[in-house]
Amino acid sequence: MARKEVTVTCPHEGADKGKRFIITRMSAVDADRWGRHCLQAAAASGGDIPGVVQGGGIAAVAAAGIGIFAAMDPERMDVLIDRLMQCIEMQPDPGNPTMRLNWSIAQTQIEEIPTIGWLQSEAFKLHVDFFKGAGRLFSLISLMLGTEESAPVPVSET
């Protein structure tokens, strides 16, 4: 089974408007490793990541959001963002969808700085958005478990 891909079109005014990019989700193993490395880098930089357990993998990165990169020293942040961006290809000719430029070539075709941030955000979302729904489920379960623990124990009538 192929990993999930999304095609995004740059919405920003300027030289990159309308350029198409394909983002392919990392394998589960690579995404988990990447997530753990993100958490470790943020923690090692002294970043405060409320509610996130170090070593939690990509689910914990999803909980922290893309702002997790602000908690890292610049060198480690660059390495981790570069790894994320390897998932991006450019589709220079929509009429020929099989023609794709890998990230090392595609990045030379980007002319506007906001496009880079937008692509980082789109790639991040592809890798963590499926945890948002699960996160709500886990929160509900935690709430239910917490409520059950604090509920009075029923007295049996025997």
Secondary structure, 3 states (H helix, E strand, C coil): CCCCEEEEECCCCCCCCCCEEEEECCCHHHHHHHHHHHHHHHHHCCCCCCCCCCCCCHHHHHHHCHHHHHHCCHHHHHHHHHHHHCCEEEECCCCCCCCCECHHHHHHHCCCHHHHHHHHHHHHHHHHHHHHHHHHHHHHHHHHHHHHHHCCCCCCCC
